[in-house]
Amino acid sequence: MMTADDLGPLTWRKSRHSSVEECVEVAGLPAHVAMRDSKDPHGPALVVSRAAFRRFVSGLG
């Protein structure tokens, strides 16, 4: 499994709607979006296509 550290230095950001305790951070890659748990910044990262990320976000609200 890929970790956030495997992706190298990225600019991670989170929604201002996130709580301090429960947060997903995202980082843009050339053709993908990476996601990680803010409580475990060196842990697993999920990398999906930009299209898949748009579908994911549109399903949230």
CHARMM-style PDB file with segment names, atoms N, HN, CA, C and O in Angstrom:
ATOM      1  N   MET     1       0.839  -1.173   0.000  1.00  0.00      PROA
ATOM      2  CA  MET     1       0.000   0.000   0.000  1.00  0.00      PROA
ATOM      3  C   MET     1       0.888   1.242   0.000  1.00  0.00      PROA
ATOM      4  O   MET     1       1.931   1.272   0.653  1.00  0.00      PROA
ATOM      5  N   MET     2       0.471   2.247  -0.726  1.00  0.00      PROA
ATOM      6  HN  MET     2      -0.377   2.223  -1.257  1.00  0.00      PROA
ATOM      7  CA  MET     2       1.219   3.490  -0.826  1.00  0.00      PROA
ATOM      8  C   MET     2       0.974   4.337   0.422  1.00  0.00      PROA
ATOM      9  O   MET     2      -0.140   4.390   0.944  1.00  0.00      PROA
ATOM     10  N   THR     3       2.025   4.993   0.886  1.00  0.00      PROA
ATOM     11  HN  THR     3       2.929   4.950   0.462  1.00  0.00      PROA
ATOM     12  CA  THR     3       1.869   5.928   1.996  1.00  0.00      PROA
ATOM     13  C   THR     3       2.008   7.354   1.476  1.00  0.00      PROA
ATOM     14  O   THR     3       2.492   7.582   0.367  1.00  0.00      PROA
ATOM     15  N   ALA     4       1.584   8.293   2.281  1.00  0.00      PROA
ATOM     16  HN  ALA     4       1.191   8.108   3.182  1.00  0.00      PROA
ATOM     17  CA  ALA     4       1.723   9.698   1.906  1.00  0.00      PROA
ATOM     18  C   ALA     4       3.193  10.049   1.692  1.00  0.00      PROA
ATOM     19  O   ALA     4       3.516  10.849   0.814  1.00  0.00      PROA
ATOM     20  N   ASP     5       4.073   9.466   2.478  1.00  0.00      PROA
ATOM     21  HN  ASP     5       3.810   8.817   3.191  1.00  0.00      PROA
ATOM     22  CA  ASP     5       5.506   9.729   2.320  1.00  0.00      PROA
ATOM     23  C   ASP     5       6.039   9.226   0.980  1.00  0.00      PROA
ATOM     24  O   ASP     5       6.966   9.816   0.425  1.00  0.00      PROA
ATOM     25  N   ASP     6       5.462   8.140   0.456  1.00  0.00      PROA
ATOM     26  HN  ASP     6       4.710   7.660   0.907  1.00  0.00      PROA
ATOM     27  CA  ASP     6       5.887   7.606  -0.842  1.00  0.00      PROA
ATOM     28  C   ASP     6       5.635   8.597  -1.978  1.00  0.00      PROA
ATOM     29  O   ASP     6       6.295   8.535  -3.015  1.00  0.00      PROA
ATOM     30  N   LEU     7       4.692   9.501  -1.785  1.00  0.00      PROA
ATOM     31  HN  LEU     7       4.156   9.551  -0.942  1.00  0.00      PROA
ATOM     32  CA  LEU     7       4.319  10.449  -2.837  1.00  0.00      PROA
ATOM     33  C   LEU     7       5.271  11.629  -2.930  1.00  0.00      PROA
ATOM     34  O   LEU     7       5.197  12.413  -3.876  1.00  0.00      PROA
ATOM     35  N   GLY     8       6.158  11.761  -1.965  1.00  0.00      PROA
ATOM     36  HN  GLY     8       6.218  11.124  -1.197  1.00  0.00      PROA
ATOM     37  CA  GLY     8       7.095  12.872  -1.971  1.00  0.00      PROA
ATOM     38  C   GLY     8       6.462  14.122  -1.390  1.00  0.00      PROA
ATOM     39  O   GLY     8       5.359  14.074  -0.845  1.00  0.00      PROA
ATOM     40  N   PRO     9       7.161  15.238  -1.507  1.00  0.00      PROA
ATOM     41  CA  PRO     9       6.636  16.474  -0.921  1.00  0.00      PROA
ATOM     42  C   PRO     9       5.441  17.002  -1.722  1.00  0.00      PROA
ATOM     43  O   PRO     9       5.562  17.306  -2.908  1.00  0.00      PROA
ATOM     44  N   LEU    10       4.316  17.103  -1.072  1.00  0.00      PROA
ATOM     45  HN  LEU    10       4.217  16.856  -0.108  1.00  0.00      PROA
ATOM     46  CA  LEU    10       3.097  17.619  -1.693  1.00  0.00      PROA
ATOM     47  C   LEU    10       2.508  18.698  -0.798  1.00  0.00      PROA
ATOM     48  O   LEU    10       2.806  18.758   0.395  1.00  0.00      PROA
ATOM     49  N   THR    11       1.683  19.534  -1.370  1.00  0.00      PROA
ATOM     50  HN  THR    11       1.441  19.484  -2.339  1.00  0.00      PROA
ATOM     51  CA  THR    11       0.936  20.512  -0.591  1.00  0.00      PROA
ATOM     52  C   THR    11      -0.415  19.904  -0.257  1.00  0.00      PROA
ATOM     53  O   THR    11      -1.283  19.798  -1.124  1.00  0.00      PROA
ATOM     54  N   TRP    12      -0.594  19.509   0.979  1.00  0.00      PROA
ATOM     55  HN  TRP    12       0.111  19.595   1.683  1.00  0.00      PROA
ATOM     56  CA  TRP    12      -1.832  18.896   1.442  1.00  0.00      PROA
ATOM     57  C   TRP    12      -2.742  19.992   1.971  1.00  0.00      PROA
ATOM     58  O   TRP    12      -2.279  20.928   2.623  1.00  0.00      PROA
ATOM     59  N   ARG    13      -4.032  19.877   1.692  1.00  0.00      PROA
ATOM     60  HN  ARG    13      -4.407  19.116   1.162  1.00  0.00      PROA
ATOM     61  CA  ARG    13      -4.990  20.857   2.205  1.00  0.00      PROA
ATOM     62  C   ARG    13      -6.264  20.153   2.641  1.00  0.00      PROA
ATOM     63  O   ARG    13      -6.541  19.023   2.239  1.00  0.00      PROA
ATOM     64  N   LYS    14      -7.029  20.845   3.471  1.00  0.00      PROA
ATOM     65  HN  LYS    14      -6.804  21.763   3.798  1.00  0.00      PROA
ATOM     66  CA  LYS    14      -8.280  20.272   3.961  1.00  0.00      PROA
ATOM     67  C   LYS    14      -9.376  21.319   3.885  1.00  0.00      PROA
ATOM     68  O   LYS    14      -9.109  22.519   3.813  1.00  0.00      PROA
ATOM     69  N   SER    15     -10.588  20.855   3.903  1.00  0.00      PROA
ATOM     70  HN  SER    15     -10.805  19.880   3.961  1.00  0.00      PROA
ATOM     71  CA  SER    15     -11.741  21.737   3.841  1.00  0.00      PROA
ATOM     72  C   SER    15     -11.848  22.559   5.116  1.00  0.00      PROA
ATOM     73  O   SER    15     -11.546  22.072   6.206  1.00  0.00      PROA
ATOM     74  N   ARG    16     -12.267  23.777   4.978  1.00  0.00      PROA
ATOM     75  HN  ARG    16     -12.513  24.172   4.093  1.00  0.00      PROA
ATOM     76  CA  ARG    16     -12.494  24.598   6.172  1.00  0.00      PROA
ATOM     77  C   ARG    16     -13.726  24.122   6.943  1.00  0.00      PROA
ATOM     78  O   ARG    16     -13.970  24.566   8.065  1.00  0.00      PROA
ATOM     79  N   HSD    17     -14.504  23.214   6.334  1.00  0.00      PROA
ATOM     80  HN  HSD    17     -14.306  22.854   5.423  1.00  0.00      PROA
ATOM     81  CA  HSD    17     -15.671  22.637   6.997  1.00  0.00      PROA
ATOM     82  C   HSD    17     -15.292  21.440   7.869  1.00  0.00      PROA
ATOM     83  O   HSD    17     -16.143  20.887   8.566  1.00  0.00      PROA
ATOM     84  N   SER    18     -14.051  21.050   7.835  1.00  0.00      PROA
ATOM     85  HN  SER    18     -13.360  21.500   7.269  1.00  0.00      PROA
ATOM     86  CA  SER    18     -13.593  19.892   8.609  1.00  0.00      PROA
ATOM     87  C   SER    18     -13.469  20.242  10.084  1.00  0.00      PROA
ATOM     88  O   SER    18     -13.170  21.380  10.447  1.00  0.00      PROA
ATOM     89  N   SER    19     -13.703  19.249  10.920  1.00  0.00      PROA
ATOM     90  HN  SER    19     -13.946  18.325  10.625  1.00  0.00      PROA
ATOM     91  CA  SER    19     -13.461  19.445  12.350  1.00  0.00      PROA
ATOM     92  C   SER    19     -11.990  19.152  12.629  1.00  0.00      PROA
ATOM     93  O   SER    19     -11.280  18.612  11.780  1.00  0.00      PROA
ATOM     94  N   VAL    20     -11.554  19.508  13.806  1.00  0.00      PROA
ATOM     95  HN  VAL    20     -12.131  19.946  14.495  1.00  0.00      PROA
ATOM     96  CA  VAL    20     -10.162  19.268  14.181  1.00  0.00      PROA
ATOM     97  C   VAL    20      -9.880  17.769  14.253  1.00  0.00      PROA
ATOM     98  O   VAL    20      -8.791  17.325  13.889  1.00  0.00      PROA
ATOM     99  N   GLU    21     -10.847  16.993  14.717  1.00  0.00      PROA
ATOM    100  HN  GLU    21     -11.732  17.354  15.013  1.00  0.00      PROA
ATOM    101  CA  GLU    21     -10.657  15.560  14.938  1.00  0.00      PROA
ATOM    102  C   GLU    21     -10.882  14.690  13.704  1.00  0.00      PROA
ATOM    103  O   GLU    21     -10.254  13.639  13.575  1.00  0.00      PROA
ATOM    104  N   GLU    22     -11.749  15.097  12.811  1.00  0.00      PROA
ATOM    105  HN  GLU    22     -12.259  15.950  12.916  1.00  0.00      PROA
ATOM    106  CA  GLU    22     -12.150  14.264  11.670  1.00  0.00      PROA
ATOM    107  C   GLU    22     -11.843  15.003  10.371  1.00  0.00      PROA
ATOM    108  O   GLU    22     -12.599  15.887   9.967  1.00  0.00      PROA
ATOM    109  N   CYS    23     -10.754  14.652   9.725  1.00  0.00      PROA
ATOM    110  HN  CYS    23     -10.141  13.934  10.054  1.00  0.00      PROA
ATOM    111  CA  CYS    23     -10.392  15.408   8.534  1.00  0.00      PROA
ATOM    112  C   CYS    23      -9.683  14.536   7.501  1.00  0.00      PROA
ATOM    113  O   CYS    23      -8.812  13.730   7.827  1.00  0.00      PROA
ATOM    114  N   VAL    24     -10.081  14.722   6.264  1.00  0.00      PROA
ATOM    115  HN  VAL    24     -10.788  15.377   5.999  1.00  0.00      PROA
ATOM    116  CA  VAL    24      -9.391  14.123   5.126  1.00  0.00      PROA
ATOM    117  C   VAL    24      -8.643  15.258   4.439  1.00  0.00      PROA
ATOM    118  O   VAL    24      -9.215  16.317   4.181  1.00  0.00      PROA
ATOM    119  N   GLU    25      -7.386  15.041   4.148  1.00  0.00      PROA
ATOM    120  HN  GLU    25      -6.921  14.181   4.358  1.00  0.00      PROA
ATOM    121  CA  GLU    25      -6.590  16.023   3.425  1.00  0.00      PROA
ATOM    122  C   GLU    25      -6.403  15.543   1.993  1.00  0.00      PROA
ATOM    123  O   GLU    25      -6.340  14.341   1.734  1.00  0.00      PROA
ATOM    124  N   VAL    26      -6.316  16.491   1.070  1.00  0.00      PROA
ATOM    125  HN  VAL    26      -6.367  17.467   1.281  1.00  0.00      PROA
ATOM    126  CA  VAL    26      -6.120  16.156  -0.338  1.00  0.00      PROA
ATOM    127  C   VAL    26      -4.909  16.903  -0.879  1.00  0.00      PROA
ATOM    128  O   VAL    26      -4.549  17.974  -0.391  1.00  0.00      PROA
ATOM    129  N   ALA    27      -4.291  16.314  -1.898  1.00  0.00      PROA
ATOM    130  HN  ALA    27      -4.584  15.444  -2.294  1.00  0.00      PROA
ATOM    131  CA  ALA    27      -3.166  16.940  -2.592  1.00  0.00      PROA
ATOM    132  C   ALA    27      -3.301  16.633  -4.075  1.00  0.00      PROA
ATOM    133  O   ALA    27      -3.622  15.509  -4.461  1.00  0.00      PROA
ATOM    134  N   GLY    28      -3.056  17.633  -4.896  1.00  0.00      PROA
ATOM    135  HN  GLY    28      -2.795  18.546  -4.583  1.00  0.00      PROA
ATOM    136  CA  GLY    28      -3.141  17.454  -6.335  1.00  0.00      PROA
ATOM    137  C   GLY    28      -1.853  16.892  -6.913  1.00  0.00      PROA
ATOM    138  O   GLY    28      -0.754  17.315  -6.554  1.00  0.00      PROA
ATOM    139  N   LEU    29      -2.008  15.943  -7.806  1.00  0.00      PROA
ATOM    140  HN  LEU    29      -2.901  15.600  -8.097  1.00  0.00      PROA
ATOM    141  CA  LEU    29      -0.911  15.383  -8.591  1.00  0.00      PROA
ATOM    142  C   LEU    29      -1.227  15.702 -10.050  1.00  0.00      PROA
ATOM    143  O   LEU    29      -2.351  16.114 -10.338  1.00  0.00      PROA
ATOM    144  N   PRO    30      -0.296  15.534 -10.979  1.00  0.00      PROA
ATOM    145  CA  PRO    30      -0.574  15.903 -12.369  1.00  0.00      PROA
ATOM    146  C   PRO    30      -1.874  15.321 -12.942  1.00  0.00      PROA
ATOM    147  O   PRO    30      -2.642  16.057 -13.562  1.00  0.00      PROA
ATOM    148  N   ALA    31      -2.135  14.052 -12.757  1.00  0.00      PROA
ATOM    149  HN  ALA    31      -1.511  13.454 -12.254  1.00  0.00      PROA
ATOM    150  CA  ALA    31      -3.347  13.442 -13.326  1.00  0.00      PROA
ATOM    151  C   ALA    31      -4.223  12.789 -12.262  1.00  0.00      PROA
ATOM    152  O   ALA    31      -5.199  12.113 -12.587  1.00  0.00      PROA
ATOM    153  N   HSD    32      -3.877  12.990 -10.998  1.00  0.00      PROA
ATOM    154  HN  HSD    32      -3.085  13.539 -10.734  1.00  0.00      PROA
ATOM    155  CA  HSD    32      -4.576  12.306  -9.913  1.00  0.00      PROA
ATOM    156  C   HSD    32      -4.768  13.227  -8.716  1.00  0.00      PROA
ATOM    157  O   HSD    32      -4.248  14.342  -8.674  1.00  0.00      PROA
ATOM    158  N   VAL    33      -5.524  12.735  -7.750  1.00  0.00      PROA
ATOM    159  HN  VAL    33      -5.947  11.829  -7.784  1.00  0.00      PROA
ATOM    160  CA  VAL    33      -5.687  13.408  -6.464  1.00  0.00      PROA
ATOM    161  C   VAL    33      -5.362  12.386  -5.383  1.00  0.00      PROA
ATOM    162  O   VAL    33      -5.836  11.252  -5.427  1.00  0.00      PROA
ATOM    163  N   ALA    34      -4.557  12.792  -4.422  1.00  0.00      PROA
ATOM    164  HN  ALA    34      -4.171  13.713  -4.386  1.00  0.00      PROA
ATOM    165  CA  ALA    34      -4.215  11.924  -3.291  1.00  0.00      PROA
ATOM    166  C   ALA    34      -5.027  12.360  -2.079  1.00  0.00      PROA
ATOM    167  O   ALA    34      -5.275  13.549  -1.879  1.00  0.00      PROA
ATOM    168  N   MET    35      -5.438  11.382  -1.271  1.00  0.00      PROA
ATOM    169  HN  MET    35      -5.236  10.416  -1.434  1.00  0.00      PROA
ATOM    170  CA  MET    35      -6.184  11.657  -0.040  1.00  0.00      PROA
ATOM    171  C   MET    35      -5.516  10.916   1.108  1.00  0.00      PROA
ATOM    172  O   MET    35      -5.000   9.812   0.932  1.00  0.00      PROA
ATOM    173  N   ARG    36      -5.532  11.534   2.284  1.00  0.00      PROA
ATOM    174  HN  ARG    36      -5.951  12.431   2.426  1.00  0.00      PROA
ATOM    175  CA  ARG    36      -4.973  10.901   3.480  1.00  0.00      PROA
ATOM    176  C   ARG    36      -5.749  11.367   4.710  1.00  0.00      PROA
ATOM    177  O   ARG    36      -6.480  12.356   4.662  1.00  0.00      PROA
ATOM    178  N   ASP    37      -5.579  10.646   5.792  1.00  0.00      PROA
ATOM    179  HN  ASP    37      -4.985   9.843   5.830  1.00  0.00      PROA
ATOM    180  CA  ASP    37      -6.173  10.987   7.080  1.00  0.00      PROA
ATOM    181  C   ASP    37      -5.253  11.987   7.774  1.00  0.00      PROA
ATOM    182  O   ASP    37      -4.064  11.719   7.949  1.00  0.00      PROA
ATOM    183  N   SER    38      -5.792  13.129   8.168  1.00  0.00      PROA
ATOM    184  HN  SER    38      -6.758  13.347   8.026  1.00  0.00      PROA
ATOM    185  CA  SER    38      -4.953  14.151   8.803  1.00  0.00      PROA
ATOM    186  C   SER    38      -4.352  13.682  10.127  1.00  0.00      PROA
ATOM    187  O   SER    38      -3.328  14.211  10.560  1.00  0.00      PROA
ATOM    188  N   LYS    39      -4.968  12.705  10.766  1.00  0.00      PROA
ATOM    189  HN  LYS    39      -5.800  12.275  10.413  1.00  0.00      PROA
ATOM    190  CA  LYS    39      -4.439  12.190  12.032  1.00  0.00      PROA
ATOM    191  C   LYS    39      -3.238  11.262  11.815  1.00  0.00      PROA
ATOM    192  O   LYS    39      -2.528  10.935  12.766  1.00  0.00      PROA
ATOM    193  N   ASP    40      -3.014  10.843  10.583  1.00  0.00      PROA
ATOM    194  HN  ASP    40      -3.590  11.109   9.811  1.00  0.00      PROA
ATOM    195  CA  ASP    40      -1.912   9.927  10.268  1.00  0.00      PROA
ATOM    196  C   ASP    40      -1.213  10.403   8.988  1.00  0.00      PROA
ATOM    197  O   ASP    40      -1.284   9.728   7.961  1.00  0.00      PROA
ATOM    198  N   PRO    41      -0.540  11.557   9.041  1.00  0.00      PROA
ATOM    199  CA  PRO    41       0.016  12.154   7.825  1.00  0.00      PROA
ATOM    200  C   PRO    41       1.097  11.334   7.129  1.00  0.00      PROA
ATOM    201  O   PRO    41       1.407  11.590   5.965  1.00  0.00      PROA
ATOM    202  N   HSD    42       1.670  10.365   7.812  1.00  0.00      PROA
ATOM    203  HN  HSD    42       1.418  10.157   8.757  1.00  0.00      PROA
ATOM    204  CA  HSD    42       2.690   9.512   7.193  1.00  0.00      PROA
ATOM    205  C   HSD    42       2.131   8.142   6.839  1.00  0.00      PROA
ATOM    206  O   HSD    42       2.861   7.266   6.375  1.00  0.00      PROA
ATOM    207  N   GLY    43       0.843   7.962   7.058  1.00  0.00      PROA
ATOM    208  HN  GLY    43       0.250   8.674   7.434  1.00  0.00      PROA
ATOM    209  CA  GLY    43       0.189   6.678   6.830  1.00  0.00      PROA
ATOM    210  C   GLY    43      -0.288   6.500   5.399  1.00  0.00      PROA
ATOM    211  O   GLY    43       0.203   7.165   4.487  1.00  0.00      PROA
ATOM    212  N   PRO    44      -1.245   5.603   5.203  1.00  0.00      PROA
ATOM    213  CA  PRO    44      -1.734   5.261   3.867  1.00  0.00      PROA
ATOM    214  C   PRO    44      -2.319   6.464   3.125  1.00  0.00      PROA
ATOM    215  O   PRO    44      -2.906   7.363   3.728  1.00  0.00      PROA
ATOM    216  N   ALA    45      -2.146   6.455   1.822  1.00  0.00      PROA
ATOM    217  HN  ALA    45      -1.669   5.724   1.333  1.00  0.00      PROA
ATOM    218  CA  ALA    45      -2.732   7.478   0.959  1.00  0.00      PROA
ATOM    219  C   ALA    45      -3.501   6.776  -0.156  1.00  0.00      PROA
ATOM    220  O   ALA    45      -3.042   5.786  -0.725  1.00  0.00      PROA
ATOM    221  N   LEU    46      -4.659   7.304  -0.447  1.00  0.00      PROA
ATOM    222  HN  LEU    46      -5.032   8.109   0.015  1.00  0.00      PROA
ATOM    223  CA  LEU    46      -5.480   6.796  -1.540  1.00  0.00      PROA
ATOM    224  C   LEU    46      -5.298   7.736  -2.717  1.00  0.00      PROA
ATOM    225  O   LEU    46      -5.505   8.942  -2.580  1.00  0.00      PROA
ATOM    226  N   VAL    47      -4.915   7.210  -3.866  1.00  0.00      PROA
ATOM    227  HN  VAL    47      -4.746   6.231  -3.977  1.00  0.00      PROA
ATOM    228  CA  VAL    47      -4.699   8.019  -5.065  1.00  0.00      PROA
ATOM    229  C   VAL    47      -5.726   7.605  -6.105  1.00  0.00      PROA
ATOM    230  O   VAL    47      -5.826   6.432  -6.467  1.00  0.00      PROA
ATOM    231  N   VAL    48      -6.496   8.590  -6.585  1.00  0.00      PROA
ATOM    232  HN  VAL    48      -6.415   9.543  -6.291  1.00  0.00      PROA
ATOM    233  CA  VAL    48      -7.548   8.331  -7.573  1.00  0.00      PROA
ATOM    234  C   VAL    48      -7.414   9.329  -8.718  1.00  0.00      PROA
ATOM    235  O   VAL    48      -6.752  10.358  -8.583  1.00  0.00      PROA
ATOM    236  N   SER    49      -8.048   9.017  -9.842  1.00  0.00      PROA
ATOM    237  HN  SER    49      -8.586   8.181  -9.952  1.00  0.00      PROA
ATOM    238  CA  SER    49      -8.034   9.947 -10.973  1.00  0.00      PROA
ATOM    239  C   SER    49      -8.807  11.209 -10.596  1.00  0.00      PROA
ATOM    240  O   SER    49      -9.636  11.194  -9.685  1.00  0.00      PROA
ATOM    241  N   ARG    50      -8.530  12.286 -11.298  1.00  0.00      PROA
ATOM    242  HN  ARG    50      -7.857  12.299 -12.037  1.00  0.00      PROA
ATOM    243  CA  ARG    50      -9.259  13.535 -11.044  1.00  0.00      PROA
ATOM    244  C   ARG    50     -10.751  13.346 -11.301  1.00  0.00      PROA
ATOM    245  O   ARG    50     -11.577  13.894 -10.572  1.00  0.00      PROA
ATOM    246  N   ALA    51     -11.102  12.580 -12.326  1.00  0.00      PROA
ATOM    247  HN  ALA    51     -10.430  12.135 -12.919  1.00  0.00      PROA
ATOM    248  CA  ALA    51     -12.518  12.328 -12.625  1.00  0.00      PROA
ATOM    249  C   ALA    51     -13.185  11.563 -11.486  1.00  0.00      PROA
ATOM    250  O   ALA    51     -14.308  11.886 -11.098  1.00  0.00      PROA
ATOM    251  N   ALA    52     -12.513  10.563 -10.954  1.00  0.00      PROA
ATOM    252  HN  ALA    52     -11.601  10.300 -11.270  1.00  0.00      PROA
ATOM    253  CA  ALA    52     -13.070   9.800  -9.826  1.00  0.00      PROA
ATOM    254  C   ALA    52     -13.223  10.689  -8.596  1.00  0.00      PROA
ATOM    255  O   ALA    52     -14.200  10.559  -7.858  1.00  0.00      PROA
ATOM    256  N   PHE    53     -12.279  11.584  -8.370  1.00  0.00      PROA
ATOM    257  HN  PHE    53     -11.486  11.690  -8.970  1.00  0.00      PROA
ATOM    258  CA  PHE    53     -12.375  12.484  -7.226  1.00  0.00      PROA
ATOM    259  C   PHE    53     -13.563  13.429  -7.385  1.00  0.00      PROA
ATOM    260  O   PHE    53     -14.284  13.686  -6.420  1.00  0.00      PROA
ATOM    261  N   ARG    54     -13.771  13.948  -8.597  1.00  0.00      PROA
ATOM    262  HN  ARG    54     -13.186  13.740  -9.381  1.00  0.00      PROA
ATOM    263  CA  ARG    54     -14.935  14.826  -8.838  1.00  0.00      PROA
ATOM    264  C   ARG    54     -16.231  14.085  -8.554  1.00  0.00      PROA
ATOM    265  O   ARG    54     -17.142  14.642  -7.942  1.00  0.00      PROA
ATOM    266  N   ARG    55     -16.324  12.827  -8.997  1.00  0.00      PROA
ATOM    267  HN  ARG    55     -15.584  12.374  -9.495  1.00  0.00      PROA
ATOM    268  CA  ARG    55     -17.529  12.029  -8.724  1.00  0.00      PROA
ATOM    269  C   ARG    55     -17.703  11.809  -7.224  1.00  0.00      PROA
ATOM    270  O   ARG    55     -18.817  11.889  -6.707  1.00  0.00      PROA
ATOM    271  N   PHE    56     -16.618  11.535  -6.536  1.00  0.00      PROA
ATOM    272  HN  PHE    56     -15.713  11.470  -6.956  1.00  0.00      PROA
ATOM    273  CA  PHE    56     -16.654  11.345  -5.084  1.00  0.00      PROA
ATOM    274  C   PHE    56     -17.186  12.599  -4.392  1.00  0.00      PROA
ATOM    275  O   PHE    56     -18.096  12.516  -3.567  1.00  0.00      PROA
ATOM    276  N   VAL    57     -16.624  13.749  -4.722  1.00  0.00      PROA
ATOM    277  HN  VAL    57     -15.884  13.817  -5.392  1.00  0.00      PROA
ATOM    278  CA  VAL    57     -17.030  15.001  -4.083  1.00  0.00      PROA
ATOM    279  C   VAL    57     -18.480  15.343  -4.420  1.00  0.00      PROA
ATOM    280  O   VAL    57     -19.221  15.810  -3.555  1.00  0.00      PROA
ATOM    281  N   SER    58     -18.886  15.117  -5.656  1.00  0.00      PROA
ATOM    282  HN  SER    58     -18.284  14.737  -6.358  1.00  0.00      PROA
ATOM    283  CA  SER    58     -20.271  15.436  -6.029  1.00  0.00      PROA
ATOM    284  C   SER    58     -21.267  14.555  -5.283  1.00  0.00      PROA
ATOM    285  O   SER    58     -22.414  14.956  -5.087  1.00  0.00      PROA
ATOM    286  N   GLY    59     -20.856  13.380  -4.869  1.00  0.00      PROA
ATOM    287  HN  GLY    59     -19.924  13.054  -5.028  1.00  0.00      PROA
ATOM    288  CA  GLY    59     -21.733  12.494  -4.117  1.00  0.00      PROA
ATOM    289  C   GLY    59     -21.836  12.840  -2.643  1.00  0.00      PROA
ATOM    290  O   GLY    59     -22.659  12.266  -1.931  1.00  0.00      PROA
ATOM    291  N   LEU    60     -21.015  13.768  -2.173  1.00  0.00      PROA
ATOM    292  HN  LEU    60     -20.346  14.235  -2.752  1.00  0.00      PROA
ATOM    293  CA  LEU    60     -21.020  14.124  -0.754  1.00  0.00      PROA
ATOM    294  C   LEU    60     -22.164  15.051  -0.368  1.00  0.00      PROA
ATOM    295  O   LEU    60     -22.611  15.055   0.779  1.00  0.00      PROA
ATOM    296  N   GLY    61     -22.622  15.818  -1.310  1.00  0.00      PROA
ATOM    297  HN  GLY    61     -22.259  15.815  -2.242  1.00  0.00      PROA
ATOM    298  CA  GLY    61     -23.583  16.787  -0.832  1.00  0.00      PROA
ATOM    299  C   GLY    61     -24.593  17.207  -1.773  1.00  0.00      PROA
ATOM    300  OT1 GLY    61     -25.445  18.030  -1.438  1.00  0.00      PROA
TER     301      GLY     61
END
